[in-house]
Amino acid sequence: MTTLANGVRVITETMPHVRSVSVGVWINSGSRYETPEQNGISHFIEHMLFKGTTSRSAEDIARSVDSIGGNLDAFTAKELVCFNTKVLDEHLSQAFDVLADLVLHPLFADGDIEKEKGVILEEIKMEADSPDYLVHEIFSSNFWKDHSLGKPILGTRETVGRFDSQRVRGYYDAVYSPANLIITAAGNLTHDRMVTLVRQHFSDVPPGKPLSPGNVPSTHARIALRNKKALEQVQLCLGVPSYPLPHQERFACYVLNTLLGGGMSSRLFQNIRERQGLAYAVFSELNPYRDTGCLAIYAGTSIESARKVVESIMKEFRQLKEEPVSVEELRRAKDHLKGSLMLSLESTSSRMSNLARQEMYFGRFFSLDELVDSIESVEASHVQRISQTFFDPKQIALTILGNLNGFRIGREDLAC
């Protein structure tokens, strides 16, 4: 890792056995940093950066990396934005020149902003037509009520409709500065060469000020039943507060999530899908953030089976609280986690992402051996203790979306 005089951090990992290089420019921002009026602006700017720079048109940007067989991509999350490229090692300087140009020299032309508003409004409609996406959005808006974590990353029709060049440029200038910027690269490269490339493009950028993530959000255990008659299935999202990403018990949380609904051998999959045949899709997911988190369960089922699915989830909660996990099941969960981790870190792009996330959330690098040792150190008592902490009936939030036809469910149905 090298830090430039203006604060830009450059972190690399050399992988001499491959021919590719993945590079990412990471902005320590995301939708949780937006005010209610700005909701969706981080995602909007991510789109706009591909619309042209002071020296390249949108077509030039697309062609420049396509023509060398690489890819150029970006995404916006709740707590970060990433612009990345993956190319053959021999094309690194060419690809990084494009990546740096689009991040540092966007045009934000009025005509492009108006066109892109139309594109994003279509994206919002597309997502609203996807019931599994919609149930998660309704769940989040209730669980993180009155906080930016509960707002959609895409924004809303109203907020996006109000974006103009002044508002977009103002937000960009406040956020896209070295104080909020990390550049990571992994693959067949040398650290010194990468630092030289970054210095060429980024050394003259003024440092700027780091963003504050704001107040720690409260969680709300709301039960929301949303009627949508056009749906064949009932979409169900049930969740509880969990630990933040940097928490010392995070590995026990990962093991618990794996046991509960993290794969085909998990308890939820085996019980709800395989034994009872109540759902096609059922899984649990851990969504940890800087200062809070949520463990959520998703299932798609029929209206006739919805209550039975909730009962089955409560039964699994109760069992995890009352009975220690067996040695064999704990071993399976740990091996699943270790295997997923090792397989996920075989590509240059995942290594590049790993470098950024570790720096953003921990300010240090954890080796694969350290991560494996941390997974191995989880005991059945740890899993039982966090189950007893998390699975509190008073803390359970539930959202059900579908053709409910008078269906009702209350707090008394969430006893565990």
C-alpha positions as CSV (number, residue, x, y, z in Angstrom):
1,M,0.0,0.0,0.0
2,T,1.2,3.5,-0.9
3,T,-0.6,6.8,0.1
4,L,-0.1,9.7,-2.2
5,A,0.5,13.2,-0.8
6,N,-3.1,14.2,-1.4
7,G,-4.4,11.1,0.4
8,V,-5.2,8.6,-2.4
9,R,-4.5,5.1,-1.2
10,V,-3.1,2.6,-3.7
11,I,-3.3,-1.1,-2.7
12,T,-2.1,-3.9,-4.9
13,E,-1.7,-7.7,-4.7
14,T,0.6,-9.4,-7.2
15,M,-0.7,-12.7,-8.7
16,P,2.2,-13.7,-11.1
17,H,0.5,-16.9,-12.2
18,V,-2.3,-15.1,-14.1
19,R,-2.4,-12.9,-17.2
20,S,-5.2,-10.6,-16.2
21,V,-5.2,-7.4,-14.1
22,S,-8.3,-6.0,-12.3
23,V,-8.3,-2.4,-11.1
24,G,-10.9,-0.6,-9.1
25,V,-11.5,3.0,-8.2
26,W,-13.6,2.9,-4.9
27,I,-15.5,5.8,-3.5
28,N,-16.2,5.6,0.2
29,S,-19.7,6.8,-0.3
30,G,-23.0,5.2,-1.4
31,S,-26.7,5.8,-0.8
32,R,-26.5,5.9,3.0
33,Y,-24.6,9.2,2.7
34,E,-27.4,10.9,0.8
35,T,-30.0,13.3,2.3
36,P,-33.7,12.4,1.5
37,E,-33.7,15.0,-1.4
38,Q,-30.5,13.5,-2.8
39,N,-31.8,9.9,-2.7
40,G,-30.4,8.1,-5.8
41,I,-27.8,10.6,-6.7
42,S,-24.8,8.3,-6.0
43,H,-26.2,5.8,-8.5
44,F,-27.1,8.6,-10.9
45,I,-23.5,9.9,-10.9
46,E,-22.2,6.3,-11.5
47,H,-24.3,6.2,-14.7
48,M,-23.3,9.7,-15.7
49,L,-19.6,9.0,-15.5
50,F,-20.0,6.7,-18.6
51,K,-21.7,9.4,-20.6
52,G,-18.5,11.2,-21.7
53,T,-15.5,13.1,-20.4
54,T,-13.7,16.3,-21.5
55,S,-11.7,14.2,-23.9
56,R,-13.8,11.1,-24.7
57,S,-17.4,10.5,-25.8
58,A,-19.6,7.8,-24.3
59,E,-18.8,5.7,-27.4
60,D,-15.1,6.2,-27.1
61,I,-15.3,5.0,-23.5
62,A,-17.2,1.9,-24.5
63,R,-14.9,1.1,-27.4
64,S,-11.6,1.7,-25.7
65,V,-11.8,-1.2,-23.4
66,D,-14.0,-3.4,-25.6
67,S,-11.3,-3.2,-28.4
68,I,-8.7,-4.8,-26.1
69,G,-11.0,-7.6,-25.0
70,G,-11.4,-6.2,-21.5
71,N,-14.4,-5.1,-19.5
72,L,-15.4,-1.8,-17.8
73,D,-18.1,-1.8,-15.2
74,A,-19.4,0.0,-12.1
75,F,-21.9,-0.5,-9.3
76,T,-23.4,1.5,-6.4
77,A,-24.1,0.0,-3.0
78,K,-25.3,1.4,0.3
79,E,-21.8,2.3,1.6
80,L,-19.6,2.4,-1.5
81,V,-19.4,3.1,-5.2
82,C,-16.9,1.2,-7.5
83,F,-15.6,1.7,-11.0
84,N,-13.6,-1.2,-12.3
85,T,-11.9,-2.7,-15.3
86,K,-10.4,-6.1,-16.0
87,V,-7.9,-6.5,-18.9
88,L,-4.8,-8.5,-20.0
89,D,-1.7,-7.3,-18.1
90,E,-0.2,-5.8,-21.3
91,H,-3.2,-3.4,-21.6
92,L,-3.1,-2.1,-18.0
93,S,-2.0,1.5,-18.7
94,Q,-4.5,1.9,-21.6
95,A,-7.4,0.6,-19.5
96,F,-6.4,2.7,-16.4
97,D,-6.2,5.8,-18.5
98,V,-9.9,5.3,-19.5
99,L,-10.9,4.5,-15.9
100,A,-9.1,7.5,-14.4
101,D,-10.5,9.8,-17.2
102,L,-14.2,8.8,-16.6
103,V,-13.8,9.2,-12.8
104,L,-11.9,12.5,-12.9
105,H,-13.2,14.4,-15.9
106,P,-17.0,13.8,-16.4
107,L,-18.9,16.3,-18.6
108,F,-22.4,16.2,-16.8
109,A,-23.9,17.7,-20.0
110,D,-27.5,18.9,-19.5
111,G,-28.8,16.8,-22.4
112,D,-27.1,13.7,-21.1
113,I,-28.6,14.2,-17.6
114,E,-32.1,14.5,-19.1
115,K,-31.6,11.4,-21.2
116,E,-30.2,9.4,-18.3
117,K,-33.1,10.4,-16.0
118,G,-35.3,8.6,-18.5
119,V,-33.0,5.5,-18.4
120,I,-33.0,5.3,-14.6
121,L,-36.8,5.8,-14.4
122,E,-37.1,2.8,-16.6
123,E,-34.7,0.9,-14.3
124,I,-36.9,1.8,-11.3
125,K,-40.0,0.5,-13.1
126,M,-38.2,-2.7,-14.1
127,E,-37.1,-3.3,-10.5
128,A,-40.7,-2.6,-9.2
129,D,-41.9,-5.3,-11.6
130,S,-39.6,-7.8,-9.9
131,P,-41.4,-9.0,-6.8
132,D,-38.4,-10.5,-5.0
133,Y,-36.6,-7.1,-5.3
134,L,-39.8,-5.2,-4.3
135,V,-40.3,-7.2,-1.1
136,H,-36.7,-6.5,0.0
137,E,-37.2,-2.8,-0.7
138,I,-40.4,-2.6,1.3
139,F,-38.7,-4.6,4.1
140,S,-35.7,-2.2,4.2
141,S,-37.8,0.9,4.2
142,N,-39.6,-0.4,7.3
143,F,-36.6,-2.0,9.0
144,W,-34.5,1.2,8.6
145,K,-37.4,3.6,8.8
146,D,-36.5,7.3,8.5
147,H,-32.8,6.4,7.7
148,S,-31.0,6.6,4.4
149,L,-30.1,2.8,4.7
150,G,-33.8,2.2,4.2
151,K,-34.0,4.3,1.0
152,P,-33.6,2.6,-2.4
153,I,-30.2,2.9,-4.0
154,L,-31.8,3.9,-7.4
155,G,-33.8,6.7,-5.7
156,T,-37.4,7.4,-6.5
157,R,-39.3,8.8,-9.5
158,E,-39.6,12.1,-7.6
159,T,-36.0,12.5,-6.4
160,V,-34.4,11.4,-9.8
161,G,-36.8,13.7,-11.6
162,R,-35.4,16.7,-9.7
163,F,-31.7,16.0,-10.5
164,D,-30.0,18.7,-12.6
165,S,-26.4,19.5,-13.6
166,Q,-25.9,21.9,-10.6
167,R,-27.1,19.3,-8.1
168,V,-25.2,16.5,-9.7
169,R,-22.0,18.5,-10.0
170,G,-22.2,19.7,-6.4
171,Y,-22.5,16.2,-5.0
172,Y,-19.7,14.9,-7.3
173,D,-17.4,17.7,-6.2
174,A,-18.1,17.0,-2.5
175,V,-17.6,13.3,-2.7
176,Y,-15.2,12.4,-5.5
177,S,-12.0,13.5,-3.7
178,P,-8.8,11.7,-2.5
179,A,-10.1,11.7,1.1
180,N,-12.9,9.3,0.0
181,L,-11.0,7.4,-2.6
182,I,-9.1,4.1,-2.7
183,I,-7.5,2.4,-5.8
184,T,-6.9,-1.3,-5.7
185,A,-5.4,-3.7,-8.2
186,A,-4.8,-7.4,-8.3
187,G,-3.2,-9.6,-11.0
188,N,0.0,-9.8,-13.0
189,L,1.4,-6.3,-12.1
190,T,4.0,-4.7,-9.9
191,H,3.1,-2.3,-7.1
192,D,5.6,0.4,-8.3
193,R,4.1,0.5,-11.8
194,M,0.6,0.8,-10.5
195,V,1.6,3.7,-8.1
196,T,3.3,5.4,-11.1
197,L,0.0,5.1,-13.1
198,V,-2.1,6.5,-10.3
199,R,0.3,9.3,-9.6
200,Q,0.2,10.4,-13.3
201,H,-3.6,10.8,-13.1
202,F,-4.5,11.5,-9.5
203,S,-1.6,13.4,-7.9
204,D,-3.0,16.9,-8.7
205,V,-6.5,16.3,-7.4
206,P,-7.2,18.4,-4.2
207,P,-7.5,16.3,-1.0
208,G,-11.1,17.2,-0.1
209,K,-12.9,16.1,3.1
210,P,-13.9,12.6,4.2
211,L,-17.6,11.9,4.4
212,S,-19.3,11.0,7.7
213,P,-21.7,8.0,7.6
214,G,-24.0,10.0,10.0
215,N,-26.0,8.6,12.9
216,V,-26.3,4.9,13.7
217,P,-29.7,3.8,12.5
218,S,-32.3,2.4,14.7
219,T,-34.1,-0.8,13.6
220,H,-37.9,-1.2,13.6
221,A,-39.7,-4.6,14.1
222,R,-42.6,-3.8,11.9
223,I,-45.0,-6.2,10.3
224,A,-46.0,-5.0,6.8
225,L,-48.6,-6.8,4.7
226,R,-48.7,-5.3,1.1
227,N,-51.3,-6.4,-1.3
228,K,-50.4,-6.9,-5.0
229,K,-53.1,-8.8,-6.8
230,A,-51.2,-9.4,-10.0
231,L,-48.7,-11.8,-8.2
232,E,-49.1,-15.6,-8.3
233,Q,-46.8,-16.1,-5.3
234,V,-46.5,-14.5,-1.9
235,Q,-43.1,-13.0,-1.3
236,L,-41.9,-13.1,2.3
237,C,-39.0,-11.3,3.9
238,L,-38.3,-11.7,7.6
239,G,-35.4,-10.2,9.5
240,V,-33.7,-9.3,12.8
241,P,-31.0,-6.9,13.8
242,S,-27.4,-8.3,13.6
243,Y,-23.9,-7.1,14.2
244,P,-22.0,-4.5,12.2
245,L,-19.4,-5.7,9.6
246,P,-16.3,-5.1,11.8
247,H,-17.8,-6.8,14.9
248,Q,-15.5,-9.3,16.6
249,E,-18.3,-12.0,16.5
250,R,-18.7,-11.6,12.7
251,F,-17.4,-15.1,11.9
252,A,-19.9,-16.7,14.2
253,C,-22.6,-14.7,12.4
254,Y,-21.3,-16.1,9.0
255,V,-21.5,-19.6,10.4
256,L,-25.0,-19.1,11.8
257,N,-26.2,-17.7,8.5
258,T,-24.7,-20.7,6.6
259,L,-26.3,-23.2,9.0
260,L,-29.7,-21.4,8.8
261,G,-30.1,-20.7,5.1
262,G,-26.8,-20.4,3.3
263,G,-27.0,-23.3,0.9
264,M,-28.7,-26.5,-0.2
265,S,-27.8,-28.4,3.0
266,S,-29.0,-25.5,5.3
267,R,-31.8,-26.0,7.8
268,L,-34.3,-23.7,6.0
269,F,-33.7,-25.3,2.6
270,Q,-33.9,-28.8,3.8
271,N,-36.9,-28.3,6.0
272,I,-39.1,-25.8,4.0
273,R,-38.2,-26.9,0.5
274,E,-37.1,-30.5,0.7
275,R,-39.1,-32.0,3.5
276,Q,-42.3,-29.9,3.3
277,G,-42.3,-28.7,-0.3
278,L,-43.5,-25.3,0.7
279,A,-41.2,-23.1,-1.4
280,Y,-38.9,-23.2,-4.4
281,A,-36.7,-20.4,-3.2
282,V,-35.8,-20.0,0.5
283,F,-32.5,-18.6,1.9
284,S,-31.0,-16.4,4.6
285,E,-28.6,-13.5,4.0
286,L,-26.4,-11.4,6.2
287,N,-26.4,-7.7,5.4
288,P,-23.7,-6.1,7.7
289,Y,-22.8,-2.4,7.5
290,R,-20.3,-0.1,9.3
291,D,-22.3,0.3,12.4
292,T,-25.4,-2.0,12.2
293,G,-26.6,-5.1,10.4
294,C,-29.5,-7.3,9.5
295,L,-30.0,-11.1,9.2
296,A,-32.9,-11.6,6.7
297,I,-34.7,-14.6,5.4
298,Y,-36.5,-14.7,2.0
299,A,-39.0,-17.2,0.7
300,G,-41.5,-17.3,-2.2
301,T,-44.6,-19.4,-1.5
302,S,-48.3,-19.7,-1.9
303,I,-50.8,-17.7,0.2
304,E,-52.0,-21.1,1.6
305,S,-48.5,-22.0,2.8
306,A,-47.3,-18.5,4.0
307,R,-48.3,-19.1,7.7
308,K,-46.7,-22.5,7.7
309,V,-43.4,-21.0,6.3
310,V,-43.3,-18.4,9.0
311,E,-44.0,-21.2,11.6
312,S,-41.2,-23.2,10.2
313,I,-38.7,-20.3,10.4
314,M,-39.7,-19.7,14.0
315,K,-39.1,-23.4,14.8
316,E,-35.6,-23.1,13.4
317,F,-35.0,-19.9,15.5
318,R,-36.2,-21.7,18.6
319,Q,-34.0,-24.8,18.0
320,L,-30.9,-22.7,17.4
321,K,-31.5,-20.8,20.7
322,E,-32.3,-23.9,22.7
323,E,-29.9,-26.6,21.3
324,P,-26.2,-26.4,20.5
325,V,-25.4,-27.2,16.9
326,S,-23.9,-30.7,16.5
327,V,-20.2,-31.2,15.8
328,E,-21.0,-32.6,12.3
329,E,-23.3,-29.7,11.3
330,L,-20.8,-27.1,12.6
331,R,-18.0,-28.9,10.6
332,R,-20.2,-28.8,7.4
333,A,-20.9,-25.1,7.8
334,K,-17.3,-24.2,8.4
335,D,-16.1,-26.2,5.4
336,H,-18.8,-24.6,3.2
337,L,-17.7,-21.1,4.3
338,K,-14.0,-21.9,3.8
339,G,-14.7,-23.4,0.4
340,S,-16.8,-20.5,-0.8
341,L,-14.2,-18.0,0.5
342,M,-11.3,-19.8,-1.3
343,L,-13.1,-20.2,-4.5
344,S,-14.3,-16.6,-4.5
345,L,-10.7,-15.4,-4.2
346,E,-9.4,-17.2,-7.2
347,S,-10.1,-14.4,-9.7
348,T,-8.2,-11.1,-9.9
349,S,-11.5,-9.1,-9.7
350,S,-12.5,-10.7,-6.4
351,R,-9.0,-10.2,-5.0
352,M,-9.2,-6.5,-6.1
353,S,-12.6,-6.1,-4.3
354,N,-11.3,-7.9,-1.2
355,L,-8.4,-5.4,-0.9
356,A,-10.8,-2.4,-1.0
357,R,-13.4,-3.8,1.4
358,Q,-10.8,-4.7,4.0
359,E,-9.2,-1.3,3.8
360,M,-12.5,0.5,4.0
361,Y,-13.9,-1.5,6.9
362,F,-10.8,-2.6,8.9
363,G,-7.9,-0.4,7.7
364,R,-5.8,-3.5,7.4
365,F,-5.3,-6.6,5.3
366,F,-6.4,-10.1,6.5
367,S,-4.6,-13.0,4.9
368,L,-6.5,-16.1,3.7
369,D,-4.9,-18.1,6.5
370,E,-6.2,-15.5,9.1
371,L,-9.7,-15.7,7.7
372,V,-9.7,-19.5,7.7
373,D,-8.4,-19.6,11.3
374,S,-11.1,-17.2,12.4
375,I,-13.8,-19.5,10.8
376,E,-12.2,-22.5,12.5
377,S,-12.3,-20.8,15.9
378,V,-16.1,-20.5,15.9
379,E,-17.7,-22.9,18.5
380,A,-21.2,-24.2,18.9
381,S,-21.6,-22.1,22.0
382,H,-20.8,-18.9,20.0
383,V,-23.6,-19.8,17.5
384,Q,-26.1,-20.5,20.2
385,R,-25.2,-17.3,22.1
386,I,-25.7,-15.0,19.0
387,S,-28.9,-17.0,18.1
388,Q,-30.3,-16.1,21.6
389,T,-29.3,-12.5,21.1
390,F,-30.7,-12.1,17.5
391,F,-33.9,-14.2,17.6
392,D,-35.9,-12.1,19.9
393,P,-39.7,-12.0,19.0
394,K,-39.8,-8.3,19.9
395,Q,-37.1,-7.6,17.3
396,I,-38.4,-9.6,14.3
397,A,-39.6,-7.6,11.3
398,L,-41.7,-9.2,8.6
399,T,-42.9,-8.1,5.2
400,I,-45.3,-10.1,3.1
401,L,-46.1,-9.0,-0.5
402,G,-48.7,-10.7,-2.8
403,N,-52.4,-11.3,-3.5
404,L,-53.1,-11.6,0.3
405,N,-56.9,-12.0,0.0
406,G,-57.5,-11.0,3.6
407,F,-54.4,-12.8,5.0
408,R,-53.4,-11.6,8.5
409,I,-50.4,-12.4,10.7
410,G,-49.5,-10.8,14.0
411,R,-46.7,-10.5,16.6
412,E,-48.1,-13.6,18.4
413,D,-47.2,-15.7,15.3
414,L,-43.6,-14.7,15.7
415,A,-43.0,-16.4,19.0
416,C,-39.7,-18.3,19.2
